[in-house]
Amino acid sequence: MKNNLPHTFAFNLLFLLAFGLVFLSCKKEFEPKESFIKVYNDNNGNRNYFPLSIQRTNDNGYLTLSAYNGWKIHLLKTDAVGDMLWEFDLPSKYVNAVPNLIERNGNLYFVCMDAVGLFTYVMQVDENGKNAVEFQQFTDLKYPLYAADAGDAVYIQNYIRSSFRTGIYKISSTLDQIKNSGNVQIFTDVEDKIVDHLSYTGKRFPFFVSVTPEKDYVVLSGFNNYSFSTVFMDANLDFSGVYNGAAFDGGMNAILPLGANKYSLARFSFANQYFNPNATLSPTTIDIAESIPATGKVEIDASSPILIKNISINSSDYSVYLSTTKSNQLLLSFYEKGTSVLKGSKYLGESVPLKAADFHQTQDGGLIILTRVTLMGSFNRIATIKVKKEELEASVD
């Protein structure tokens, strides 16, 4: 465990010199107490970080979950203005942290894997001890890929190597019991792709799980039927329908259920990216993802993470997309919820390469963005960006 505050300063200064003039194009309005840009350097210069998830903590600070040097796991705690308070590297037996951080009764948890047995741990963050401890083991749930918090349950997607299937497990809201499970057939061994994904040595696939507002379907993107597909499972986790991808080179890389069979989604085909903020999908169909109408986004890097979340601005709801451009900027796209109307967009960054990782709305109505920044061409570091409420309001005016 490290407790080292000053080591962010030099890289913050370098980053601000390169980035400050273009951050939200409003240098004169920048107020450090409300907006900030923080880059977290590491004295061990050969480390390579891959930020995964960020969550607010009880003291209004933030906790970030990241991978480093492959599938090793790193936690970083900051205060409310992004200054580092502590960081912790998990012991080597714990690997492959998956998105997302999960909040329960004021505590934060995450899902990871045993380095030898490949089975799943639920870990609890101990903010007082400045570390993380085992909370639960699921020895029959191997190769975890993604964890989604549905409030009354947590859903974990995994790979079942013995039968070439993608599994989905419903975990109790207390995170200590498996309540139900289902699976779909892949019909081919994809363990090499899974290992490349988990170890960050090859292609990263946009695995995800979400639940419809009506709680009648669980939607997952993962391997199915010789392809990367978006599968609908009913409330009992039985197969209902699917939108098959173009083998392993196409499919959906983000989806936000809006209710009543409406979805904000992003889909990709090879290097091409498409958005549809108001798609109608049938949970019982068998179709291909490329049949879904969507608008091409030629500037978006389809290989980088895309996130879609519901954000409230001035009492209006928006489907907000966070993506990475081919010129290594972050792009926020604001769509009026339930429509295809683009109300505004905001670019972040120019001189320093950024890659989207996660974002959330803050208690004061702004945004906290987790991103990976590459400094001096080779140092992949964790960074956070706070966008204040007034800047969001200006983006959709």
Beta strands, then each sheet from edge to edge (+ up, - down):
strand 1: 36-40
strand 2: 49-56
strand 3: 62-68
strand 4: 72-78
strand 5: 84-89
strand 6: 94-104
strand 7: 107-114
strand 8: 119-126
strand 9: 131-142
strand 10: 144-149
strand 11: 153-160
strand 12: 165-172
strand 13: 178-185
strand 14: 208-211
strand 15: 217-224
strand 16: 227-234
strand 17: 239-244
strand 18: 250-259
strand 19: 262-269
strand 20: 272-280
strand 21: 286-288
strand 22: 295-296
strand 23: 307-313
strand 24: 316-324
strand 25: 330-336
strand 26: 342-348
strand 27: 354-361
strand 28: 367-375
strand 29: 379-387
sheet 1: 1+ 29- 28+ 27-
sheet 2: 2+ 3- 4+ 5-
sheet 3: 6+ 7- 8+ 9-
sheet 4: 10+ 11- 12+ 13-
sheet 5: 14+ 15- 16+ 17- 21-
sheet 6: 18+ 19- 20+ 22-
sheet 7: 23+ 24- 25+ 26-
end
